[in-house]
């Protein structure tokens, strides 16, 4: 499955697929060697992969050949979701990690959107997962544990 999201502070009217993304989020890392998930990724873009494995362990060092200067990060979003939600639903955690990695949206905005969509404990558990993933990306030390900048 492929989905697209456009983010802007103005109304977006276009509905066509994104062919040259600034960022890619890979929910299922088993697709990395079967589908061209990085196709069209802009140089200097961002890649966020739901995995507890490192870039080397995933075998995707060659990404630099197709998109130089990409910031690549693996985040154990499924594990964080299990911890905070009790279920392997990584979406909220990936959104929190994306916010922390790119700065395109704030983690507080992600939390507000989650609470708007999910009420009660379900919403709060998803917010905790999103914040935990954001903390994984940008801990107090300021350096993500598995982030790699792939330079040209």
C-alpha positions in Angstrom: 0.0 0.0 0.0 1.2 3.5 -0.8 -0.4 6.7 0.6 0.5 10.4 0.2 0.3 13.4 2.5 0.9 17.0 1.6 1.7 19.4 4.5 1.4 23.2 4.1 0.1 26.1 6.1 -2.1 27.0 3.1 -5.1 25.1 1.6 -3.9 22.4 -0.7 -6.1 21.7 -3.7 -4.1 19.3 -5.7 -5.0 15.6 -5.5 -2.5 13.9 -7.7 0.1 11.4 -6.3 3.4 12.7 -5.0 6.2 11.6 -7.4 9.1 13.4 -5.8 8.6 13.3 -2.0 10.6 15.3 0.6 10.1 12.4 3.1 9.2 8.8 3.1 7.9 6.8 6.0 8.2 3.0 5.7 5.7 1.3 8.0 6.6 -2.3 6.9 10.4 -2.8 6.5 9.9 -6.1 4.8 9.1 -4.1 1.7 12.5 -2.5 1.5 14.0 -5.0 -0.9 10.8 -5.8 -2.8 9.3 -2.4 -3.7 11.0 0.9 -4.7 9.9 2.7 -1.6 12.5 5.4 -2.2 11.6 6.2 -5.8 11.7 9.9 -6.5 12.9 10.8 -3.0 14.5 14.3 -3.2 18.2 14.7 -2.4 18.5 15.9 1.2 15.1 14.3 2.1 14.1 12.2 5.1 13.5 8.5 5.4 11.8 7.1 8.5 11.7 3.3 8.9 9.7 1.4 11.4 12.4 -1.0 12.6 14.5 -1.7 15.7 17.3 -2.8 13.3 20.1 -0.4 12.1 20.5 0.8 8.6 23.4 -1.6 8.1 21.3 -4.5 9.4 18.5 -3.5 6.9 21.0 -3.5 4.0 19.9 -0.1 2.6 23.2 1.8 2.6 22.9 2.1 -1.2 20.1 4.6 -0.8 22.8 7.3 -1.1 23.1 6.4 -4.8 19.6 7.4 -5.6 19.1 10.3 -3.1 22.3 11.9 -1.8 22.3 13.6 1.5 19.2 11.8 2.9 18.7 11.7 6.6 17.7 8.1 7.4 16.3 7.0 10.8 15.0 3.7 12.1 12.5 3.9 15.0 11.0 0.9 16.8 7.5 2.2 16.3 5.7 -1.1 16.6 7.5 -1.9 19.9 6.7 1.6 21.2 3.0 1.1 20.2 2.9 -2.3 22.0 4.4 -0.7 25.1 1.9 2.3 25.1 -1.2 0.9 23.4 -0.8 -2.8 24.1 -1.2 -3.5 20.4 1.2 -3.4 17.4 -0.3 -0.3 15.7 2.7 2.0 14.9 1.0 4.9 13.1 0.8 7.4 16.0 4.4 6.6 17.0 5.6 7.1 13.4 3.8 10.5 13.3 5.6 11.6 16.5 8.9 10.4 15.1 8.3 12.2 11.8 7.4 15.5 13.6 10.6 15.3 15.7 12.8 14.3 12.7 11.6 16.9 10.2 10.2 19.8 12.3 7.5 20.2 9.6 4.8 19.9 12.3 5.2 20.0 16.1 4.8 17.0 18.3 2.1 19.0 20.2 0.2 19.4 16.9 0.4 15.6 16.3 -0.9 15.1 19.9 -3.8 17.5 19.3 -4.8 15.8 16.1 -4.7 12.3 17.7 -6.9 13.6 20.6 -9.3 15.1 18.1 -9.6 11.7 16.3 -9.5 9.3 19.3 -11.1 10.1 22.6 -10.4 8.9 26.1 -7.7 6.3 26.9 -7.2 5.3 23.3 -6.3 8.8 22.3 -4.0 9.3 25.3 -2.2 5.9 24.7 -1.6 7.0 21.1 -0.3 10.4 22.3 2.1 8.6 24.7 3.3 6.4 21.8 3.8 9.5 19.6 5.7 11.3 22.3 7.9 8.3 23.1 8.8 8.0 19.4 9.6 11.7 19.3 11.8 11.3 22.3 13.5 8.4 20.6 14.3 10.7 17.7 15.3 13.7 19.7 16.3 12.7 23.2 17.6 15.3 25.6 21.1 14.7 24.2 19.8 16.0 20.8 21.1 13.0 18.8 19.0 10.2 17.5 20.4 6.8 18.4 20.1 5.2 14.9 20.1 8.3 12.6 22.4 8.3 9.7 23.1 11.1 7.3 23.9 9.6 3.9 26.2 12.1 2.2 27.0 12.3 -1.5 
